[in-house]
Amino acid sequence: MNLIIVESPTKAKTISKFLSKEYKVESSFGHIRDLPTNKMGIDIENNFEPTYVIPDKAKKTVASLKAAAKKSAEVILASDEDREGEAIAWHLIEALDLDIKTTKRIAFHEITKNAILEALKNPRPLNLNMVDAQQARRLLDRLVGYELSPFLWKKVAKGLSAGRVQSVATRLIVEKEREISAFKIEEYWSLSADFFKDSKKEKFAANLYKIRNKTFDKLVIKKEKAEELKKLLQEANYLIDKVEKKQIAKNPGAPFTTSTLQQSANRQLGFSAKQTMTIAQKLYEQGYITYMRTDSLNLSPKFINDAYDWLKKNLGTDYAVTGGRVFKNKSKNAQEAHEAIRPTKAANTPELLTGKLDKNQERLYRLIWQRAIASQMTAAKLATTTVDVKTEKNKEIYIFHANGQTIIFPGYLKIWPEKTKEQELPSLTKNDKVNLIDLRADKHETNPPARYSDASLVKELEKHGIGRPSTYAPTINTIIVRNYVERDENKKLKPTEIAFIVTDLLINHFPKIVDYAFTAKMENDLDDIARGKKKWQPVISNFYSDFHDNLKKKEEEIKKSDIMIEEKSTELCDKCGAPMVIKTGRYGKFLACSAYPKCKNIKKYGGQASPFEKKEPDAKILALQKKYAGEVCDKCGAPMKVRTGKFGPFLACSAYPKCKNIKNITTENSNSPAVACPVCHTGKIVKKFSRRGAFWACDNYPNCKNAYWGEPTGETCPECTGLMIKNIKTGKISCSNRECGQAKK
């Protein structure tokens, strides 16, 4: 018996269908080792040597896999072929006491029978360079989060966090919001006209684009000028001054990469980046699409041939490109062996999968199938016409401009339709007289820059070289969960008040952490480690020495009062009579008694609710709905909805009863300070309930299963920097790190 280990139960189930009984396919259920939850886990003095532990949740899995490995003739590791997958394979070798030299590693980009069998014929050694690159990313993120987050707790507000990529993404959103705030709306007017030659049924529209035979800035025309021009041109005679006709060929776009899939799914389907990747993961694991984390534009020769055959059979040879289309990779990091995102079978049309996929899976699959097939189709042939309509008044020439476009041959547009605003123009020749039907003067206003959507933020991150295919969606999700960003009524990304404060602090005192070029350089360094061009220890050392020294300096230099400036209010404390002051916390502004710490009274400010004040049920649910807008089910990809149960609000899958997935959530109150999870740095530690009573755990469950049987105080241990927790029975405060055991005196 040979043992194959993958990281997902769904993936294991799909692969099992293709293999004989001599193979047993098991799942590791994701990562089986990680840095410890109760301490940093990095020996800085010993060349940044990490300490890895097996979490409690993974111990049973590891024991089961170890027993299965001992009974097997061969152990074959088949985790995903990216850095994270390679790291999972390495951790399995270490945890299961396997021989790294003899343990086989197989890789594939699609879960199909041919791909699996081919991979088994061509095993390879573990790529330790990719393992080192993933380890370096994990250690860098731990160093920044573990050291900078407590700094923010002390200088700004408890529960805050910082990270290499998340802080840069937040900066982009903050700077965009400032552009919007600084934008001054300007009014301008335009003139447009409807003309016809022989029949009003063949009317066409044109816009004024030359005054006195010169083009002009659109902002020049104000209301008075527009009315003056309208009066002047209303009774004019018009003739065709110029007609230009040409045929153009419009080629299809490339098949999807991770970033372009996220952008198109956001624009066309309304999916968030996280929702797109959750659904794509399911499609991949079920064998319907190729691996969804890629920056490659390559397609396999087999798929190109299969697409040609399908097109020839179903649409005809006029629509199929002989020999196929090849797209040049724009990313220097794209691996030639990898592929773009495509269906595993060209003949698997969306209609053939009806009933096998849920609604959102079907919509995303259709998008992927259409884009991949269209990329192998012939160009669309278009006839374009541009017409200038001229008039002369008071010896001055005025010209209106019209564009027309018709499709001669649809080509790829047959599969991938594209909207066009242009019109079909009647037959016109130079010097033809045309008649004016209507002349309109329309008011316009300049628009401020748009807030980032998931699509435009991913595009901007990619433009700056920040992040990689595997990090775009988690980055957006992280900054939303950590309350730096919220979605507006149009699902666009809007920064919170605390985002401005933290971003300004980082720009002024930790500029490298939020510098676009520096963050991109760090990503390039990680790429170089993966390619074997650099060693991981020097990369981390070079970053950490400057970062740590600066952090220690800023801890002494910066006072909280310099960052969190209090504002006076006219309100008096209803408990002690002292003046109330306006403060800013993680969740916005609130009123606090100026007699603190003698009086700890706080109240909501204006329409904002204090994070420490109990809200009315309706307000609480509305706040949670706003916070978790865009959250998707990690099992089926459907939107998650806020529901209320016995122990308070929770998230439930909207696809119920088909999918019964739920996630715990909670709200902060005066007895539980908001504490960022020191393990995943994504969630926060919240109070939950079990049969054994109350406990505190990360609200990012099930992605993070960090938990404590004591209540976190928000303080860090002076010995090991672990979380300090209070025993709910004795009231004793001690370090959560059992190996430390430091008690508060």
N, C-alpha and C positions, 0 to 999 in steps of 0.2 A: 504493500500500500504506500502511495506517495501522497504527502500532505501539501496542499496549496493554501497559502494564507493570504487573504485580501483584507481590506479595512472596513468593508461594508457588508452587512447580511444580504442586502438586495443583490449586490454584485456577486456574492458567493452563490446565491440561488440561481442567478442567470448563467454563470459559468458552469455550474454543476450539470446543467441540461446538455452541455456539449461534450462532456467527458465520460469515459468508461468507468467501471467500478474500481479500477485500479487507482483512481484519484479520489481523494477526499478533500473537499473545499470547505475551509473554516474562515470565520471572520474575527478580526482583532477588535472590532467595534471602535475603530478610530485609533487614537494614540493610546499606547499602553504604558508609556513613561513620560515624565515631564519634570520640570524644575519643581521643588517643594513648594507647598502653599504657605508655609509658616515662616519662611526665611528666604533671603535672596537666592541662595543656592549656587552662587558663583564665587570661587576662591580667587579674588582679585590679585592677591599676592603670589599665587601659584599659576601665573600666566592665564588667568580667567578660566580655570578649570571648572566645568559645571558639575553639579551633583544632581543626578537624576533619581527619582523615586517612582515606584509603582503606586498610583493612587488606589485607595481602597476599592473603588468601583471597578478597577481593572484586575485586581488580584485573582479573582475567580477565573477570569478569562485567561490570564497568563498561566495559571496552574493547569487549566484544561488544555491549552495549546502545548505546554511543555510535555504533558503526559502523551498527547497525540504525536508530538515530534519524536519521542523516544520509541514509539511503536512503528514509525514510518521508515521506509528505506531511504527516501529523499524528502527534504523539506524545500519547497519552492515558494519564494516570496513574490507576490503579484500585486503589490500596492501600485497606486497611480504613478505614471512616469513624469513626475515633477519633483521639485525639491522636497516638498512636504511628504510625498509618497516615498521618496528615497530615504528620508529620515525615519519614517515609520518602519521601513524594512530594516534599517540599522538597529533601531531600538528593539525590534523583535529578535534579531540575532543576539544582542546583548542580554535581553531578559530571558530568552529561552536557552541560553548557553550553547548557541550554534557555532559551528566553525565558519568564520567569514570567508575562508578560502574555498570551501567545498559547497557551501549553501548556494543554491541557484537563485538567480534573480531574473524574472521575465517581465517584459514590458509590452504593452499594446495600446493602441489609441482608440480602439473600438471593441466592444464586447460582442463579438460574433464568433461562430465556430471556427471559421478559417483563421481569424486573427489569433485566437487562443491556441489552436494547434500549431500555427506557424511560430508563435512565441515559445512554445514548449520545445520546438526543434532548435531554437536559437537562444538559449539562455546566455546571460552575460554576468560578469562580476558586479558587485555593488559599486556604485559610483560614489566614492568617498568625497570627491570634490563637491558634489551636489549636497551631500550630507553636511559637509562643513559650512556651505553657504546657508543652508536652512538653520543650522545651529547658530551661526553668527547673527542671523536676523533675530532669532529667539532671544539670544543673550543681549543684543543691543536694545531690544524692546524692553526686556526685564530691567536692565540697568537704568534706562531713562525713566520707566514707570516707577520703579522701586525707590529711586532717589528724588525725582522731580515732583512726583505726586504728593508726598508728605510735605514738601516745601510749599506747595500750593495750599495744602490744608492749613498750614501755619500762617501764611501771608495773605490768603484770599478767603477761602471758605472750605469747610470740611466736605469730604466726598468728591473733590475735584480730582482730575487726572490729566496727565499729559503723555504724549507719545510722539515718536518720530514722524510718522505719516499723518496721524489724526490731527496733530496741531497745525501742520501745514495745510491740510484740507480745510480746517476751521478758519485759518487765516484767509484763504481764498474767498470763503463765503463772507467773512467779516469785511474784507476790502470791497467786495462787490456791493454789499449793503451800504457802505459809505459812499460809493460811487452813485448809488441810487438816491441817497439822502442829499448829496451835493448837487444833483442834477436839477437844472432849471428848465422847466417846461416852456417851450417857445411856440407861439402860434404862427402858422403860415397858411397860405391859400394856394390852390392849384386850379387850373382851367382845363376842362376836358370837353370834347365835343363829339356828337354823333353825325356822321356824314352818310350820304348815299349817292350812287351814280345814276342808275336807271330806275331802280325800284327801292322803296323804303324797306322792303323785305330783306334786302341785301345791305342793310346799314352796317357800319363799322365804327368803332370808337377810336379816338386818337387824343393824345395829351399835348398841350402846348409845351414845347421844349426849347424854342428859340424866340427871343424878343429882339427886334432890330437886327435879326440874322445872327444873333450871338446866344450861345447857351448861357444859362444863369443858375445861380445857387437857389434852390427851392425856397430857402428861408427869406429871400429878398421880397417875395410877393406877400404883402399884408392885405388886409381887408379892403382898404381904400384903393390900393393899386389893382387888386383883382376886379373890383367893381368897375374901375375905369377901363381896364382891358376888355371886360365883358361887353361894356357899352360900345367900345370902339369896334370890336370884332363881330358883333351880333349881325350887322348888316353888310358884312364884307362878302366878296366873291372869292371862291376857292378853286384851286386846280391842283392836280397831282404834279409835284415837283420832281419826285424821284421814286423809282420802284426798283428794289433789289430782291432778286430771287436766287435761292441756292438750295442745294440738297446737302444735308449733313448726316453723318452716321453717328449714332449715340451708342456707346458700348456699355455693357452691363458692369455693375460694381463687383468687387471681389467677394468671395464667400466670407462668412463671418469669422472674426477673431472674438476673443472675450469682450473687449471694449466695444467693438461695433455691434455685437449682439445686444449688450446691455443698453447701448444708445438707441438702437432700433426698437427693441422691446419696450423701452420707456416711452418713446415718441408714438409708436403705432398701437401698442397694447396697453399702455399706462402702467406697466410693471415697474416696480422699484428694482434697483440693481440686485438687492438681496433676493427678491422674489424670482427674478430671472434665473439666478444661479441655483436657487433651490429646485426650481422646476427642471432646469437643464441637467442637474445632477441626477434626478430621477429618470429622465429620458436616457441618459448615458448608462446608468446602472441596469436599465431594462433592455439595453442593447439597441436602442433606436437611433442614437446619434453618436458621433465620435466625442473624444474627450473635450470638455467645455472650457478648460483653462489653457488658452493658447494665444500666442501672438503671431502665429504662422498663417500665411495665405496659401500654402501648398495644398494640393489635392492629389490623392493617390492615382496612379495611372489606371488602376482598375475602376475607380469611381468615374474617372473621366470617360473611359470607354463605355461603362454602364449608362452614364448620363446620355452619351451620344446615341446609344441603342434605343433608350427610352424615348428620346426626342424624335428620332427618325421614325419610330413605330407610331407614336401618338400625335405628332405635329407635322412630320415630314422633314425631308433633308434640308429644306430651306431654313429651318430653325436650328439646325445642329452644326457646330463648328467641327470640321474634320481635323482630327489631331488634338482637339481640345484647346482651351485657353489656359495659359499659365500666368500667374500674377507675381510680380516681384515683391518680395517682403520689404516693408518699409522699416520695420524694427530690426536694428542690428543684433538684437538678442534672439530673434526668431530662429528656432532650430530647424534645419532643413528636413530632419527625419520626422518632425511633427507635422500635423495637418491642421487645416482650418476646421471650423465646426461645420459638419455636414451630416446628412442622414447616412446610416450605415448601408442602406440599399437605395439606389436611385429610383427603383420601381415602387418603393414604399410610399405611395402618394398619401397625403393626409386622409383622403377618403377611405383608403384601405385600413386605416388604423382607427376608424370610428368605432367606438365601443370598447376599445382597448386602453384609451387614454381619457383622463378627465378633461373638463372644458379648458382649463388653463394650459394643461400639457398639450392638448390638441392645437391651441392657438400658437403656442411657441414653436411646436414642431412644424406647423404650416409655414411659419416665418423662415425657419432654418431650411426647410426643404425648398421653398420657393427661391430663396437667395442662392443656394448651392446650384440648383438646376439652371437658374437664370444666368449664373456666371459662366455657364458652358454653352450659351446660346448666341446666335448671330446678333449683330448690331441692329438696332431700330433705324429705319431710314425715314428722315423727316424732311419735309419741304418747308422752308422758312421764307417769309416775305416781310420786308420792311418798306413802309411807305411814308413819304413826307408830303404833307398837304400844306400848300403855301397860299398866303394872301398878302396883299400890299395895301397898307393904309397910311396916308400922309407921307408917302414916299419911304415908308419903313416896311421891312419884310418881317412877317411873323410865320412861324412854321410849327405845325402839329405833327406828331410822330405816332405811327401805329405799327404794331408787330403782329404778324400772323404765323401760325404754324399748323401744319396738317401732317398726319402720319401716312406715309406711303406704304411702308411695310413695318409691322409691329416688332418683329424680332423678339428680343428678350422681354419686351413689354407685355407679351402674351401671358407670361408667367409672373412677372414682377411689374404690375401697373404703377405708373407714376403720374401724379396730378400735374396739370399745367394750367396756367392762368391765361395763356395766349389764345387768340381767336383765329378763325378761318376768315381770310379776307376775300372779297369778291375780285373778279378779274379787273385789273386796273393797269393803265399805261401812262407814261409821262404826258403831261399837258391835258389829260382828261379833266373836264369840268366836273366838280362834285358839289352837291347841295348840302347846306347846313340844316340839320333837323333840330338840334338842341345844343346849347352852349351852357355849361355849368361852371359856377365858381364854388368850390368846396373848401370848407374850413378843415384844417388839420392841426394836430399838436405833435411836437416831437415827443418820442417815447423814451423814458429812462431805460438804462440797461436792465435786462430781465434778470431776475434771481436765477441762480443755478437750479436746474433740474438734475435728476440723477444722470441723465444722458449728457448734459453739457458739463457737469462736474467731472465725470469720467473722462470726457474728451480733454478738458483742461489739465487734469492730472497727467494724462498720457502725453500731452503737448510739452509739459514741463519735465517729463521723464521721471515722475514721482509715482511709486508703486508699480506693481506688476499684475498680470492677469488674475492672480490669486488674491490680490489685496484690495481691489477697487470696491467690491461690494461690502466686505467687512469694515473697511474704513468709513464708508457712508453710514453703515448701521451703527458703528461705534460712536460717532459724534452725535448721533440722534439719541442713542440710549444714555449717553453721558450728559445730556441736556445742554450741550453747546449749540445744538441746532434743532429746530423744529420745522415741521412742514406747514406751509400756509394753506389757505383754502384751495389753492391750485396745485397742491402737492410739491411746490417749489421749496427750496431749502433756505430757511431764514435763521440768522444767528440770534441767540438769546443775549440778554444783557451781560451775563457772566462771560460769554464768549468774547465780547469786546474787551473786558477787563483782563482776562487771561491772555488773549492774543497780544494786547499792548504790553503786558508785563514781559511776555516771552520775547517780543521784538526788541524791547529796550534792554533787557538783561540777559537773555539767552538767544541772541540773534541767529546762531547756527541751527538751533532746533527748528526754527520756522523759516529758514532761508531756502528758497526754491532750488537754487543751484547746488547748495550743499547737500540737501536731501537727495537730489538726483545723483550727485557724486557718490553718496553712500550706496544708492541702488546699483550704480555701475561697479562699485567695489564688490558688492555681493555677487554680481554677475561674473566678475573676474575670478572670484573664489570658486564659483561653480565651474568655470572653464579651466581651473587649475593654474591661473596666472598669478594669483596672490594667495597667501596664507591667511587664515582667519584671525589668528591672534594679533598680529600687527595692526590689522584694520580696526579691531576693537580697542586695542591699546591706544592708538593714535586719537581715536574719538574720545575715549573715556578720560584720559589724563587732563585734557583741556576742560571737558565738561565738568568733571568732579571738582577740579580746582576752582572753577568759576562758581559752582554751586555753593561751595563752602564760603567763598567770599561774599556772595549775595545773601547768604543766611545771616551774616553779621551786618551787612550794609543796608538791607531793605527792612523797613518797618511796615507792619500791616496797615498802620494809619496813613502811610504814604500811598498805598494802593487802593484801599477801601475807604475812600473819603466819605465821611458822614455828612448828611444834609440836615439842616434844622427843619423842624415842623412846628405847626401851631397847636398840635395836639398834646394834651397832658396825659400822663399815665393814670389809668383808672384804678390802679392798685396802691400807688404811693404818692401820686401827685406831681412827680418830677416830669420835666419836659420829655417828650418822645423825639427820637431822632430817626431819620430815614437811612436804612442800611441796605446793602445789596448782598444777597446770598446766592446759593447755587441755583435757586429757582426764581430769582428776581428780587424786586425791592420789597421791604417790609418795615414796619415801625418797631423800634425797640426802645426800652426805657433807658434814659441816659444815666440812671443810677446803678446800672450793671457794674459789678456782680451782686450788689446788695439786692437789687430787684431785677428779676429775669423776665419780666413781662414783655411779650411781643404781640403784635397785631398785624392784620393785613393792611397793606397800603393801597389806597384807591381801589381799583377793581381787581388788584392782584391778591392772590391768597398766599399767606405765609406758608412756607413748607412745614412749619412746626404747628400750625393751627388746624384743628379738626374742621373739615369742610362739611357743608351740607351734602347729603348723598348725591343730589343731581349735579352739583358743582364738581364733586370728586370724580364722578363718572365722566363728565365732560372733559375734565383735565386729563384723565387717563386716556380717553379716546383720542385726544389731541396728541398726547405723548407717544402713543403706540400706533398712530396712523402710519400705514405702510408696513407694519409688522406682518410677516407671512408665516404660514405653517411650515415647520421644518420636515413635515412628513409628506404633505401633498402639494404645498405651494399656494394654497388658497389664502386669502386675507384672514388674519386673526381679529376677533372682535372682543371687546371688553364685556364681560359678564359679571354678575354678582352672585356669590354663593354663601354658604354657612360661615366661612372664615374670611369673607370680604371679596374684593374684586379679583378676577382672574381672566386670563386670555383663553378663548376657545375658538377652535377652527370653525369658520363660517360654512364649511362643507358638511357640518353635522347634519344627519347621522351617518353619512358615508365615511367621514373621518371624525374620530372622537378625540383628537389630540387637544390637550390643554396645557397651559403653562401658568405657574404661580406668579402673581405680581402683588405689590403692596404699596402703600403710600407712607411717607415719612410722618412722624409725629413728634411731639416734644420730648418723649422718652427715648427715642431712638435716633441718634444723630446719623446723618447720611455718611456712610463709610464706603469708599471704593473698594471693590474686591481686589486683594493683592495678588490673586492668582491669574485671572484673565484680564484684569484692568478694563473690562468692558461693562460688567454689571456693578451693582452695589449690594452690600450685605443688608438683608431685610429679615424681619421676623416672620417665621412660619410655624405651622403646627403639625404635629404627628401624634401617633398613639402614645408616645412617650412624653408628650408635652411640647412646650415651646422650644424652638431652636432658631438659630440665625444662619442664613445661607445666601449664596449669590443668586440674584434674581435673573441671571443669565442662564439658569438651568433650562434644558439639559446640556447646553454647550459647556457649562462650567458647573461642577458639583461640589465646590468648596462650601464647607459648613462648619459651624461651631455650636457647642452646647452652652455657651455663655454669650452674653450681650456685649458686642464691641463698644468700647467707650469712645472711639475716634482717636485715641492716643496710640503712639507706637512705642515699642519696647526700647529703652535706652541701650540695652545690651545687644539685641539681635535685629531690631527694627520690625519684629513681628507685631501683630495686632494685640493690644491689651484688651482683655475681656473680663466682664464681671460675672461671677457666679450668681445665678438668680436665686439660689437658696441662702448662701452665706453672705453675699454682698462683697466677697473678697475679689480684688482686682489683680489679675496676673497675666503673664504673657501666654498667648495661645500656642506658642511653640513649646511642645512638651519637652524638647531637649534643652530648652532654656530655663523655663520655670520661674523666671524673674517675677517677683511679687511687688506690687506698689506699696510703698511704705506710707 
